[in-house]
Amino acid sequence: MTYRKGLADLGSGCYAWLQPDGGWGLSNAGLITGAGTSLLVDTLFDLRLAQDMLDGIRSVTDARPVSTVVNTHSDGDHIFGNELLAAKGAEIVASVAAAELMTQDSVDSVLEMLRLPGPDGDFVRHIFGSFRFDEVTVTPPHRTFEGHLSLDVGGREIELIQVGPAHTPGDTLVHVPDARILYSGDILFSGGTPVVWAGPVERWLDALDLILGMDVDHIVPGHGPIATKTEVRASRDYLAYVGEEARKRFDKGLTADEAIASIDLGEWAALPEHGRLAQNVINVYQQLDPESVRFDRLAVLNRMGALEGFLTPEGIR
């Protein structure tokens, strides 16, 4: 899908900051305005991208400064710009489960993988090499919550709904009831492939069912173009299919790698980042048997690279 970078006006004082093509690290953010103030949803993957966004939304925030930031989850492409907002006095809010993972280790681990020589680090450099992680100081939230939290943004009610663990342990939806708009974080990849880092898949399906039952017209996904419930249903269909196919192979005694190799994605094979199938299958196996072989993040990423033709299967460990 094609869409334009920058600020998109959704009406009713709500906006999205979009980053095509929505691939690895190119996440979206959101802006919700109230009387004399604004709330920012997520802060992107490095300081350069975050500053570009802050400059791009000044037409709105000069009159309604950002006083609150909500991080929808703990992945770096949604939190690594936090320090710029904290320096301006904004309060950062996230779920307890997300906050526990928002540490400097999350930067250091990526930098370590990027420095690996040869094939071990090639796919990581391919997807993350353009970002400037060495400039980032991870800034955790000032305020945390569990379950639900209602925020007042200049007289406007904003609902935070924790739906993780799903994509990550602490996923949060940001709902603007009076505008019928939802900021989903990575519970929705619009036009892309979901990746189940935490799971279980069933929990993610529950989150998508929740969205389908909500009174919303527009959904700002974590990645990809502005969506409707059509894209939510498509994501649900993918996750339900992969979960069922992985379970079938687990029951037959196939290894995770054998299961990954044998699943036919059909129409979903054309999705960007279709290699995320590897982690999605591995997650199902680990949920079904917590004692099964564990794969570290590098091993998973390189399996994704192999599925997408970037690495040969022989080049992964």
Steps between C-alpha positions, in 0.01 A plus 500: 500500500622851422450792735681822581745576776410765754206643686155369409194686630236247609251765609363576847839626615672165439802438281741229393869529419563242228827342385478305174558226417424381853774236495750419774537803727278729292218535751214747524419742780185685599401843623181574693415859590291652775455853630850650501684168516575179310576134558758324282473128432849347462831665415666303217833315466777757538552864588527611138161354411344630821628853444378492141156408633505772766589756234228363272223530759586851617211646300281329759714490812615862503151586627444167678833378642548130568454448874453122495659213308352151490726215395284224355766238576868452570649448153769754419331633189223631725704631796855599403401864446362534855793703626416793271149525645614448859744788453203722413319399820253252354377219726560156349240229567519127426377170638696340783593206277633733230695711748688196630660454156580866433867489599830596341559129438245521219732740315819317589370166375420644156839671480667171588319316219583776251871458574505126431721422200389314190171314454417507871439873487413553133121480531499715813701763315261469206193582712648726770820642354353841410400589857725686748472300819829618648339840569208358698465509878195293586255703705245292692150619591429731791160336556385142455168319511347155468177412324329831424583864553297811412696815417375857473657690212376857514151392600495202265478142626755256361477130588807280534423129478770244569456199270844342535664262526448461126751661264704591810435454872343843552304602190259791546220639282435875507132575440346841430128431552362836389692480170440127437874461446738235633879497515583130507878486531629174357182310574436591136749491214301651213601332175791323669578182690437486877776360720419323826790575734309432821171325426314285531332537162163452669555811710572701185185364337305615805647849458396512135152379593483781755583753228241349267239557771599862563319803362789628286520614139872558459793304641858628503709183488847457641626459144342566163223725367191614689269202538142397559356181642563334162872495577429380854310201362781425253758500780276279710462251215879480457572444869222242538629309196865498606408405857288207383756377247783519755296306757424227246870453432587505868246222560658298217841525666665731247778727622444874489731531199314221321172672574627835371620339177176313438237771553358639176406863556297519182369854451699620803831408336478829311491706819806708588716334767335163436809340657357592840325166466812357665446680832126443487545124475776498761272689739222243460747217569631674809148560629411133449825373652688752716790255521544493121818629341537874550616727220675828576394814313789480252418140409138596440585805289733297282229238446279782382774614265532149358126478433514830314795388290749735664702218659540142392364242750857373534606844622289493815564328827 
